[in-house]
Amino acid sequence: MKGRDEIAQALAASGYIADAELATAISLMQLLRRPLLLEGEAGVGKTEVAKALAKVHATELIRLQCYEGLDQSSALYEWNYQRQLLAIQAHRGTDSIEDQIFSEKYLLERPLLAAIRRAQAPVLLIDEIDRADDEFEAFLLELLSDFQVSIPELGTIPAITIPQVVLTSNGTRELSDALRRRCLYHYVDYPDVDRETRIILARIAGASPSLSLQIAHMVEGVRKEELRKVPGVAETLDWAAALVGLDIGDLHDAPETVHETLICLLKTHEDRARVTREVTQRLLGRVA
């Protein structure tokens, strides 16, 4: 599956509505077998790309959630020290016990090692790489270049299959030029009204085309307000699900409910206070 249109259709069938540029980026990622770096604000659907890819290819999604202080052992492998200790106690005095306890039997796979040892190539999601330290980023670059792992007690372990690698970044720190050179790049922005309407229709059962369009227009207006935390697609879907669950078929028929349910979109006290009933009415007046 190499064509942009084919990829967009397959993603749509799995519930992810991709624009043409993202579909092209995925097409090139698969053609060149290169990692794909997705950058953008939190909540725009970067992580969902990897989930959708795993569905499209009917393969496993292996996720490494990055955080400050993440080290190689947490991401690559660890030894099962508890089982090793029990084995040592059970075979005390045996000369070859050290060779036995540093074997596959006692190896704990972490996401990066697991991703290169699957018989069927998985999708490897390295989520929020910008939260990890520079040192971990440098280590990751080496792994993604060679797709092999060196374990001192076992030697070099080459990849059985090469995973499809998706990295995401919220832009909380600048990534290295070396990592950017290694990856293909796509910036994931908030969807326009048309695409967000299609996302709602694809993901929320019971949402009519007219209501989905109204919701998308309303969310577009909310995002243009001076907010501390701009709502992402996940918040849009929560709000759409709430409105459908409350049997709202037209936003103009229930302005009070619309305002009260904006808690699905607005996630800080400041933003909730800023979007007053008057602001809600103003935004509703611009919704077709």
Secondary structure, 3 states (H helix, E strand, C coil): CCCHHHHHHHHHHCCCCCCHHHHHHHHHHHHHCCCEEEECCCCCCHHHHHHHHHHHCCCCEEEEECCCCCCHHHHCEEECHHHHHHHHHHCCCCCCHHHHHCCHHHEEECHHHHHCCCCCCCEEEEECHHHCCHHHHHHHHHHHHHCEEEECCCEEEECCCCCEEEEEECCCCCCCHHHHHHCEEEECCCCCHHHHHHHHHHHCCCCCHHHHHHHHHHHHHHHCCCCCCCCCHHHHHHHHHHHHHCCCCCHHHCHHHHHHHHHHCCCCHHHHHHCCHHHHHHHHHCCC
